[in-house]
Amino acid sequence: MKGNSNFMNTRAKVFYILTMIILLLPAVVMLICGSDAVSSENRELAAVPVLYNEEGINWNFFNDSDSYISDHIGFRSQLVAANTAIYTGIFNMSPEDDVVLGKNGWLYYSKGLDDYFNIPTVSDRAINSIAYSLKMFQDGVEANDSEFVLSFAPNKSSLYPENMPANYIESDNRGNLERIEEALKAYQVNYVSLKELFEAQEEVYYRPQDSHWNYEGALKAYNALMAASSLNYDSFADLEFADSYEWTGDLANMLYATEVPFDDQHIPMRSFGYKYTSKQKNVEANHIDTANNDGEGCALVYRDSFGNTLIPYFAENFAECHFSKIVPYKLSDVEEYNPDITVVELVERNIPNLAKSAPVMMATEVQLEEKGYMVTSAKELYTAEYEQASEGTHIYGTIEEELLGDSYQVYVFVDDGEGNITSYEAFPIYEQYLLDGEEDSLPKDNGYSLYVPQENASVMQIVVAVDGVYYIL
């Protein structure tokens, strides 16, 4: 019995030592060999923590150390890859929160799930305010002799739900896209329904392991956008595409740490003649300028990552192009570049962001006629904040929700500091970041925002129009 007990103790000690070696080996490798970790998660890896920084003692040192070790620990890529293999191979689940593991090798972006399930993340009033604000921006663009075209790039799950997980059931609710399209039509915004366009196609134009359309799908979108204008344009009707399996999708890069599988991409078989005239030439850059001696006219394209594959077509068609990912949209860009066409392209899942900040443009003066105004009680029913901007003074604030219906318009009487009063129409937008200091929460729907030329402007009075009734606040 004693010999058997010694054997058991020896085996326990060996097991303990092996366990400690396995647990400590990644840390030892990191300390001795350093880290050659490369992020495949569309983010920067944590930097080496410092005990002191420019502000003195770094009170987040231990948190920074934890982040650094997590990102740079030895064998990290292998461990992440093994974890991914277990989740996807055994449990048929995705270990990455931003990636949904679909059927037949398809991946989906989880940030589009609210739209897939038709969960209302934007109120009807906010939807109406977005549409009305886009109409105001369109009016400003057209006042500068530029045509305006708006589109929303459909989420992959909205177009191709057949490969979504079987337990993901769509609801019968009306989603953000359906409601905003209805409101845009009511306000006569020049809008192109790309979802309707792609649903009418038999061919699939989104890549299985990426969240975006391919180059051929981008050409379809480009032609639809240009067709909504009165401009002549090259439709690239004879353009042919070649299959390439040397691309990796953004969703695959998020999911797999190593050995990211290649995805199919349709490459346009053409030597494009446009040149980059901006310092930034990466398609992910916030601002890109192009020129083409064989093109005609000028285009300003507000876009997101879906616009990466739109760039070649617009840049080849126009003598001058300006591509911007900067939000909010600025009318000063239109005034500076004098484009023949101003395009706004935004992915469906980011529609709520349009309710969080108003376009930047000088407010339009209005003359309000006598309409039998309703004078409200003495209770303060609005707030007003001010910030100086290159455009003048930015005035923004809130309106008491009890006054507002499903839609509203706001008119602000501004004193220039010398007793001169001018009335302007404001965007019915709640400036969420400025008022709340946050961007990720759901949009609110009881604000207003405007830019006026007066540097010492102050609000004298606000009039809110709701269902044809004008309330003096």
C-alpha positions, -999 to 999 in steps of 0.1 A, spaced: 0 0 0 29 23 9 45 18 -25 12 24 -43 8 56 -23 43 68 -33 34 61 -69 2 81 -67 21 110 -51 47 109 -78 21 108 -105 3 138 -89 35 157 -87 43 150 -124 8 161 -134 11 193 -113 45 201 -129 32 194 -164 2 216 -158 23 244 -145 46 242 -175 17 243 -200 2 273 -182 34 292 -179 49 283 -213 30 310 -233 42 337 -208 78 324 -209 78 324 -247 65 360 -247 92 372 -222 121 354 -240 111 357 -276 90 388 -275 58 391 -295 52 390 -332 14 391 -329 -5 406 -357 -41 416 -353 -66 400 -376 -95 415 -357 -97 448 -374 -82 466 -344 -49 477 -331 -32 454 -305 -26 468 -271 7 487 -267 34 480 -241 21 494 -208 40 523 -192 41 531 -155 45 568 -162 30 589 -190 28 626 -199 2 631 -172 23 614 -145 16 581 -129 -4 558 -152 -33 547 -129 -45 522 -156 -11 504 -157 -25 471 -144 -55 472 -168 -31 481 -197 -8 452 -187 -37 428 -187 -47 440 -222 -11 437 -234 -6 402 -221 -40 391 -236 -30 404 -270 7 393 -270 8 361 -250 29 333 -265 11 309 -289 -19 334 -289 -27 328 -326 -26 291 -322 -47 292 -291 -73 315 -308 -73 292 -338 -79 261 -317 -107 279 -299 -123 289 -332 -120 254 -345 -137 240 -314 -165 265 -315 -172 262 -353 -164 225 -357 -180 210 -327 -206 235 -314 -214 251 -348 -211 285 -331 -189 316 -336 -165 326 -308 -164 362 -322 -193 384 -311 -193 404 -343 -196 373 -366 -226 351 -371 -218 316 -383 -243 309 -410 -250 278 -432 -229 266 -462 -198 284 -451 -215 319 -450 -206 344 -424 -228 375 -414 -221 407 -394 -239 406 -361 -243 444 -361 -270 439 -387 -291 415 -366 -315 442 -353 -324 449 -389 -327 412 -397 -351 406 -368 -368 439 -376 -362 452 -341 -372 489 -340 -340 507 -329 -353 541 -342 -386 557 -333 -411 567 -360 -404 603 -350 -366 599 -355 -372 582 -388 -393 611 -400 -366 636 -387 -339 617 -406 -359 619 -438 -368 655 -433 -332 664 -426 -320 647 -457 -346 667 -477 -331 699 -461 -296 688 -471 -308 679 -506 -323 714 -509 -289 729 -499 -270 707 -524 -294 716 -552 -292 753 -544 -255 749 -552 -263 735 -587 -255 699 -578 -277 669 -582 -284 649 -550 -287 610 -549 -291 590 -518 -289 552 -513 -286 526 -485 -264 496 -491 -284 466 -478 -271 444 -450 -260 410 -463 -285 393 -440 -313 414 -454 -306 403 -490 -295 367 -485 -312 353 -454 -313 318 -467 -279 310 -452 -286 326 -418 -288 301 -388 -320 281 -388 -329 294 -353 -327 330 -364 -364 339 -372 -374 372 -388 -403 391 -373 -432 407 -391 -423 442 -378 -414 470 -402 -377 475 -401 -357 508 -402 -351 505 -440 -387 500 -449 -398 529 -427 -371 553 -439 -378 545 -476 -415 554 -470 -406 587 -453 -380 596 -480 -407 591 -507 -431 614 -488 -405 642 -487 -394 636 -523 -358 628 -516 -340 615 -547 -335 580 -533 -324 548 -550 -335 515 -534 -305 492 -537 -322 465 -518 -349 464 -545 -322 464 -572 -303 434 -557 -335 415 -549 -344 416 -586 -311 399 -595 -307 361 -598 -269 363 -592 -255 367 -557 -233 399 -555 -222 396 -518 -192 374 -508 -198 344 -485 -172 354 -459 -174 392 -463 -200 417 -453 -199 437 -485 -208 434 -522 -182 424 -547 -169 446 -576 -196 434 -599 -223 443 -573 -207 477 -569 -210 483 -606 -248 475 -603 -250 500 -575 -230 527 -594 -252 524 -625 -284 527 -604 -270 558 -586 -260 575 -619 -293 565 -636 -311 585 -609 -293 617 -621 -297 636 -654 -260 632 -662 -244 613 -690 -222 585 -677 -202 555 -687 -221 524 -677 -191 500 -683 -216 478 -701 -188 457 -717 -168 453 -686 -159 417 -678 -149 402 -645 -125 374 -635 -129 352 -605 -101 356 -579 -96 334 -548 -68 355 -534 -90 377 -513 -100 373 -476 -133 386 -463 -135 410 -434 -157 386 -414 -133 357 -420 -104 379 -408 -124 387 -376 -131 350 -370 -99 332 -379 -66 341 -362 -45 321 -387 -50 304 -420 -78 327 -430 -97 310 -459 -97 327 -493 -130 341 -506 -142 347 -541 -140 381 -556 -149 393 -591 -121 415 -604 -129 440 -632 -107 432 -662 -98 467 -671 -69 490 -668 -85 521 -652 -71 555 -662 -78 576 -631 -51 587 -607 -51 596 -570 -44 633 -564 -47 631 -526 -19 620 -503 -41 592 -491 -45 564 -516 -58 536 -494 -95 529 -500 -101 529 -463 -89 565 -460 -114 591 -447 -109 613 -477 -96 605 -512 -93 627 -543 -90 613 -579 -86 628 -614 -90 614 -649 -81 634 -680 -106 613 -700 -135 619 -676 -160 647 -675 -174 667 -647 -170 663 -609 -185 640 -583 -187 643 -545 -194 609 -529 -201 605 -492 -196 568 -486 -186 541 -461 -167 508 -466 -192 497 -492 -179 526 -513 -144 510 -515 -155 491 -546 -175 520 -560 -143 542 -562 -130 528 -596 -163 534 -614 -169 570 -602 -132 579 -605 -130 566 -641 -162 583 -652 -155 618 -638 -126 642 -645 -125 649 -607 -139 629 -577 -139 635 -540 -147 606 -517 -154 612 -481 -162 590 -451 -164 620 -428 -197 625 -409 -218 646 -405 -221 656 -441 -210 692 -448 -225 715 -474 -192 734 -474 -178 704 -494 -203 710 -521 -195 747 -521 -158 740 -523 -158 713 -550 -188 725 -571 -197 689 -580 -222 680 -607 -235 653 -585 -235 647 -547 -240 610 -537 -247 597 -502 -241 560 -497 -246 544 -462 -250 509 -451 -285 499 -438 -273 490 -403 -260 526 -398 -293 543 -406 -298 551 -368 -266 572 -369 -284 598 -391 -306 607 -361 -275 614 -339 -260 644 -357 -274 669 -382 -257 678 -415 -234 709 -412 -248 737 -433 -259 773 -428 -295 775 -417 -321 788 -441 -338 821 -432 -376 818 -430 -405 842 -428 -432 827 -407 -467 839 -416 -494 845 -390 -508 811 -383 -527 816 -351 -498 805 -329 -505 786 -297 -487 802 -268 -474 776 -243 -473 779 -206 -444 796 -188 -428 763 -182 -394 761 -199 -400 737 -229 -366 739 -246 -329 740 -239 -302 758 -259 -265 752 -262 -239 771 -282 -205 763 -298 -184 784 -321 -177 768 -355 -161 778 -387 -196 781 -401 -206 806 -374 -224 796 -343 -238 761 -338 -270 762 -318 -285 729 -306 -307 717 -278 -339 698 -268 -376 702 -271 -400 690 -244 -413 656 -257 -449 663 -245 -452 688 -274 -440 665 -302 -460 641 -324 -447 617 -350 -431 646 -368 -422 682 -360 -403 712 -375 -384 738 -355 -379 775 -362 -355 795 -341 -355 833 -337 -319 844 -332 -305 876 -318 -272 886 -334 -261 904 -302 -271 938 -314 -309 935 -312 -314 922 -348 -337 892 -349 -336 866 -377 -357 835 -379 -342 802 -392 -354 766 -398 -334 741 -377 -328 704 -383 -351 683 -361 -321 663 -349 -309 655 -314 -271 661 -312 -265 630 -292 -227 632 -288 -228 669 -279 -257 666 -255 -250 632 -240 -213 626 -247 -220 592 -262 -226 577 -296 -234 541 -291 -268 544 -274 -300 544 -293 -309 577 -309 -332 602 -292 -358 621 -311 -366 654 -294 -338 678 -305 -329 705 -329 -297 718 -345 -287 747 -367 -258 768 -378 -261 806 -381 -236 831 -393 -237 854 -362 -208 849 -339 -226 862 -308 -260 846 -316 -285 837 -289 -319 822 -290 -348 846 -284 -377 823 -292 -385 789 -306 -415 779 -326 -424 742 -330 -448 731 -357 -466 698 -349 -495 685 -371 -501 720 -386 -502 737 -352 -475 762 -343 -464 765 -307 -444 794 -294 -420 782 -267 
